[in-house]
Amino acid sequence: MNKNKILIELEIPLIEKKYDLFIPINKKIGTIKKLIENSLSDLTGNDYEIREDANLYSKDTGEIYDVNKTVKDTDLQNGSRIILL
């Protein structure tokens, strides 16, 4: 098993979709958010609009993930559920 990535469930209410994603634990949340948004824009044929004010939230606690923290410095782990709003 690869220890430098975790599997999360990402929910995007704006497009009513859920995805299972592997994300690297050594990248900043802000970088992960940008990668996710760019991928969503490509996958949806630009139906998903990239927004500077969008944030990643814990689905369980409602807390916003700090864009300056690395994934390993948060409570994210395999099976975590997050929301992009």
Contact map, one row per residue, 1 for C-alpha under 8 A:
1110000000000000000000000000000000000000000000000000000000000000000000000000000000000
1111100000000000000000000000000000000000000000000000000000000000000000000000000000000
1111110000000000000000000000000000000000000000000000000000000000000000000000000000000
0111110000000000000000011100000000000000000000000000000000000000000000000000000000000
0111111000000000000001111000000000000000000000000000000000000000000000000000000000000
0011111100000000000001111000000000000000000000000000000000000000000000000000111000000
0000111110000000000111100000000000000000000000000000000000000000000000000000111100000
0000011111000000000111100000000000000000000000000000000000000000000000000000111111000
0000001111100000011110000000000000000000000000000000000000000000000000000000001111000
0000000111110000011110000000000000000000000000000000000000000000000000000000000011110
0000000011111001111000000000000000000000000000000000000000000000000000000000000011110
0000000001111111110000000000000000000000000000000000000000000000000000000000000000111
0000000000111111100000000000000000000000000000000000000000000000000000000000000000111
0000000000011111000000000000000000000000000000010000000000000000000000000000000000001
0000000000011111100000000000000000000000000000010000000000000000000000000000000000000
0000000000111111110000000000000000000000000000000000000000000000000000000000000000000
0000000000111011111000000000000000000000000000000000000000000000000000000000000000000
0000000011110001111100000000000000000000000000000000000000000000000000000000000000000
0000000011100000111110000000000000000000000000000000000000000000000000000000000000000
0000001111000000011111000000000000000000000000000000000000000000000000000000000000000
0000001111000000001111100000000000000000000000000000000000000000000000000000000000000
0000111100000000000111110000000000000000000000000000000000000000000000000000000000000
0000111100000000000011111000000100000000000000000000000000000000000000000000000000000
0001110000000000000001111110000000000000000000000000000000000000000000100000000000000
0001110000000000000000111110000000000000000000000000000000000000000001110000000000000
0001000000000000000000011111000000000000000000000000000000000000000001110000000000000
0000000000000000000000011111101100000000000000000000000000000000000001100000000000000
0000000000000000000000000111111100000000000000000000000000000000001111100000000000000
0000000000000000000000000011111110000000000000000000000000000000111111100000000000000
0000000000000000000000000001111111000000000000000000000000000000011100000000000000000
0000000000000000000000000011111111100000000000000000000000000000001000000000000000000
0000000000000000000000100011111111110000000000000000000000000000000000000000000000000
0000000000000000000000000000111111111000000000000000001100000000000000000000000000000
0000000000000000000000000000011111111100000000000000000000000000000000000000000000000
0000000000000000000000000000001111111110000000000000000000000000000000000000000000000
0000000000000000000000000000000111111111000000000000000000000000000000000000000000000
0000000000000000000000000000000011111111100000011100000000000000000000000000000000000
0000000000000000000000000000000001111111110000000100000000000000000000000000000000000
0000000000000000000000000000000000111111111000000000000000000000000000000000000000000
0000000000000000000000000000000000011111111101010000000000000000000000000000000000000
0000000000000000000000000000000000001111111111111100000000000000000000000000000000000
0000000000000000000000000000000000000111111111000000000000000000000000000000000000000
0000000000000000000000000000000000000011111111000000000000000000000000000000000000000
0000000000000000000000000000000000000001111111110000000000000000000000000000000000000
0000000000000000000000000000000000000000111111110000000000000000000000000000000000000
0000000000000000000000000000000000000001111111111000000000000000000000000000000000000
0000000000000000000000000000000000000000100111111000000000000000000000000000000000000
0000000000000110000000000000000000001001100111111100000000000000000000000000000000000
0000000000000000000000000000000000001000100001111110000000000000000000000000000000000
0000000000000000000000000000000000001100100000011111000000000000000000000000000000000
0000000000000000000000000000000000000000000000001111110000000000000000000000000000000
0000000000000000000000000000000000000000000000000111110000000000000000000000000000000
0000000000000000000000000000000000000000000000000011111000000000000000000000000000000
0000000000000000000000000000000000000000000000000011111100000000000000000000000000011
0000000000000000000000000000000010000000000000000000111110000001100000000000000000011
0000000000000000000000000000000010000000000000000000011111000001100000000000000001111
0000000000000000000000000000000000000000000000000000001111100111100000000000000001111
0000000000000000000000000000000000000000000000000000000111111111100000000000000111100
0000000000000000000000000000000000000000000000000000000011111100000000000000000011100
0000000000000000000000000000000000000000000000000000000001111100000000000000000011000
0000000000000000000000000000000000000000000000000000000001111110000000000000000000000
0000000000000000000000000000000000000000000000000000000011111111000000000000000000000
0000000000000000000000000000000000000000000000000000000011001111100000000000000000000
0000000000000000000000000000000000000000000000000000001111000111110000000000000000000
0000000000000000000000000000100000000000000000000000001111000011111010000100000000000
0000000000000000000000000000110000000000000000000000000000000001111110000000000000000
0000000000000000000000000001111000000000000000000000000000000000111111000000000000000
0000000000000000000000000001110000000000000000000000000000000000011111000000000000000
0000000000000000000000000001100000000000000000000000000000000000111111101100000000000
0000000000000000000000001111100000000000000000000000000000000000001111111100000000000
0000000000000000000000011111100000000000000000000000000000000000000011111111000000000
0000000000000000000000001100000000000000000000000000000000000000000001111111000000000
0000000000000000000000000000000000000000000000000000000000000000000011111110000000000
0000000000000000000000000000000000000000000000000000000000000000100011111111000000000
0000000000000000000000000000000000000000000000000000000000000000000000111111100000000
0000000000000000000000000000000000000000000000000000000000000000000000110111110100000
0000011100000000000000000000000000000000000000000000000000000000000000000011111100000
0000011100000000000000000000000000000000000000000000000000000000000000000001111100000
0000011110000000000000000000000000000000000000000000000000000000000000000000111110000
0000001110000000000000000000000000000000000000000000000001000000000000000001111111000
0000000111100000000000000000000000000000000000000000000001110000000000000000001111100
0000000111100000000000000000000000000000000000000000000111110000000000000000000111110
0000000001111000000000000000000000000000000000000000000111100000000000000000000011111
0000000001111000000000000000000000000000000000000000011110000000000000000000000001111
0000000000011100000000000000000000000000000000000000011110000000000000000000000000111
